[in-house]
Amino acid sequence: MAPSIWNVLSESIHIINSQPRHYLTLSLIFLLPFSFLILISKLIIKHLQQQQPPIIISLYLLFLILSSIFSYSAFIAITYSVYNAFFNQPVKLKEAIKSITTSFFPLLATEAIISPIFFVNFFLFVYIKSYSYLFMLFYMVLMLVFMSYLEVNLGLVKVIVVVESSWGLEPLKRSWKLVKGMRKLVLSIFYLFGFLEVILRWISGYNLVLIFVISPIQAMLMLYNIAVFTVIYTYTARRSTLKLERRNLKRQRTRLACP
């Protein structure tokens, strides 16, 4: 039976509260700069719209590189910590940060496989802007459904890369298999955290003071988001292992029953 939203949320809160300093430190090192970069980038780009295209492109690349470093590092260290804490094996800060060196490039390579799918949809949307409003609306609804379907089925990919030390296509297949039976839960989590992040970014707007206020809140939201998906992975992986064990046990019993 799939856990409820309340189950995964309460388990995530329990894990984070068991080592508050550990997760606060990781958030300050990685998530807070990442959150601040996301919010401040809109403000900077807005004020530099009159600049030459090469300057804007260079800034985009700089933000992309910095945000990737902080976001991947945060995800790896927090996922590693939460997964071990789930089994009552809390890790130290040094060990969590060390895990980044092991999973950073496999995670980057795996993301490079997934990203083109989303980029193609974005460029298609830009291309069809010249079409009728009705056609654009139909395409947007279709893409929303398709993207949600992909997001749900590939929702555990990054966790798998960190926990199972795999990369490339294997985590994609594994995520697709594990999510089966828990798609409603994963979709609910995506919409819950996605809605909250959109609200926070909307509140921050282009105001520097509000950006400083919202950044820590958004960082905490990201922390719980990572923790929740790690907990979901742990539930699904354990359920998959139990199913496999039952299947093997049934096969053994069938063989023993045969004359």
N, C-alpha and C positions, 0 to 999 in steps of 0.2 A: 504493500500500500504506500502511495506517494505521501510524503510529509506535506503539511499545510504551510502556508506562508508564515503563520505564527510560529510554527516549529522551527523553521530555518532562521527566522529573525531572532527568536529568543535564544537559540543556540549560538548564533553569531554574537549577540550582545553578551552572553555568558562568557564566551571565549575571550572577547576583547576586554571585558571587565576583570578577567582573571590575571591579565598582565597589562594594566592600563599604561604604565610608563613605557613599556616596550612598544606598544602600538602608537602611543602619542609621539614617541621619538621618531619612529618610522614615518609617521604622517608629517612631522615638522621637517624632516630631511628631504622627503620625496614628494609627498602629496600637496603640501602647502605651496611650494614653488610651482608645481604643475598647475594647480588651481589658479594661482595668481597669473601665470603665463597665459592661460586660456582667456581669462577675463580682461587682462591688460592689453592683449594683442588687438582686440577689437578697437579699443580706444586709440592705440598708436596708429593702426592702419587708417582709421578715420581721419586723423590729423595729418596723415602723409599722403592723402589721396591725390594731391596736386603735384606730388613728386614724380620723378621719372620712373617708368616701369621697371628698369633694372634694380632700382633701390627698393621698390615694393616687393619684387620677386626675391631679392636677397633677404629681406626681413621675413618673408614667409618661410623661406628655407631655414633661416636661423631659428624661428619659433618652432618649426617642425622638428628640427634636430634636438633642440633643448627639451621640448615637450615629450618627445619619444624617449629620450634618456630617462627623464624623471618618471614618466608613466610606466615604462617597462620595469624600471628598477623597483618602483613602488609595488607594482603588481606581483613581481616575483618574490620579494622579501615578505610581503604580507601574506600571500598565498602559502608560502613555505611555513610561515609561523602559525597560521590558522590551522593548516592541515595537521601539523604535528601536535598542536594544542588540543585538537579534537580527540586525539588518542592519549590525552594526558601526558604528553611529552613536550612540554614547553621548551622553546629554543632561546638561546641568548641573542642579544642584538648583533654581536660579531658574527655569529653563525648565520643569522638571517641575511645580513649584508653580503656575506661570502657566497650565499646561494645565487646571487645576481650574476656572478662570473660564470656560473655553470649554465644558466638558462637564458641569459640575455640574447645571445646570437641565435640559438634554436627558436626562441620566441619571435625574433625579428624575421627570420627566414619563413616561419609559418605564417606570420601576418602578411608577408610579401605575396604569399600564394592566395590569401583571401582577399586582399585589398583590391586587385583588379576587378573583381566581381562588382564591388560597390562603386568603383570609379566609372565603370562602363555605364551603370545606371544613371550616374550623375551627368555624364556627357550626353547621354540619350535625352535626358530631361532638358538640358540646355539646347539641344538640337531641335526638339519639337516645340519650342516656345513660339515659333512662327505659325504653328497650326492653330486650329480653332480652340476656343475656350472649353468646349464640351469634350473635345479629344484630349486636351491637356488634363482635364479633371478625371477622365476615365483612366488615363495613363498613370496619374498620381495615385489613384485608388489601387490600381493593379500593382504598382511598384511598392506601395505600402504593405500590401498583403504579402507580396513576394519577399520583400526585405525582412518583414517580421518573421516569415517562415524560415528564412536563412539564419537570422539572428538567433532564433530559438534553437534550431538544430545544431548550430555551431557555437552555442553559448558557453560550452565547457572546454572549448579548444585550448584557450590560454592556460587554464588550470591544469589540463592534461599535460601540456608541454612542461610545466614546472614540476608537477608531482611525479609523472611517469617518465620523465627525461626522454620524451620522444619529440619528433618534429616532422615537418613536411605534411604529407597527406595523411599519415597515420592518425594524428590527433583529430583530424576532420572526420574520419571514419568512426573513430572511437566515440567522439562527441555525439555524432548522429545516432549511434547505437545506444549510448547511455541515456540520452534525453527521452528516448521512447517511453511513454507512460507518464512523463513528467512535463510535457510540453506546456500544459496550462499553467503550471507553477512557474516555469522559467519565463513564460510570456508575461505573467502577472508581475514578476520581479522586474523585468525589463521596463514595463510601463510605469511601475511605481517609482523606481529610481530615475528613469528618464524624465518623467513629469516633474519630479522635485528639482532635478538639475536645470530643466528649462525655466522653471519659476525663479530659481536663484539667479540665473544668468539674466533673465528679464529684469529682475529687481536691480541688479548691479548696473545695468544700462551702460552709459558712457561716463559715469561719475567715479572719479578716482577714490573718493572717500568711501563710497559704497563698495567699491572693488576690494578695498582693504578689509572691510567688515565682512563681506560675503565669502572671501577666499577661504578663511578657516572653516566656515560652515560647510562649504562645498567640499573641502578636503575631508572632513569627517564623514560626509555623505559617501564619498568615494571609498573611504576605508570600510564602511559597512557594506557597500556594494560588493567589494572584492571578497570580504569575509563571507557574505551570503552565498555567492557562487561557489566558493571553496567548500562550504558546508553542503550545498546541493550536490556537488561532485562526489563528496565523501559518501553521502547517502546512496547515490546512484551506483557508485563503484561497489559499495558493500552489498547492495541488492543484487548486482550483476554477479558478484562472486558467490553469493548464496545460491542463486539460480543454477550456476555452473556446478557447484558442489552437489546440489540435489539431483541434477541431471546425471552426474557421474555415479552417484550413489544408486540411482535407479538402474543404470546400466549394469553396475556390479551385481545388484540383486537379480536382474534378469539373467545374467550369465550364470550365477550360482543356481538359479532355479532350473536352468536347462540341464537335461540328463547328459 
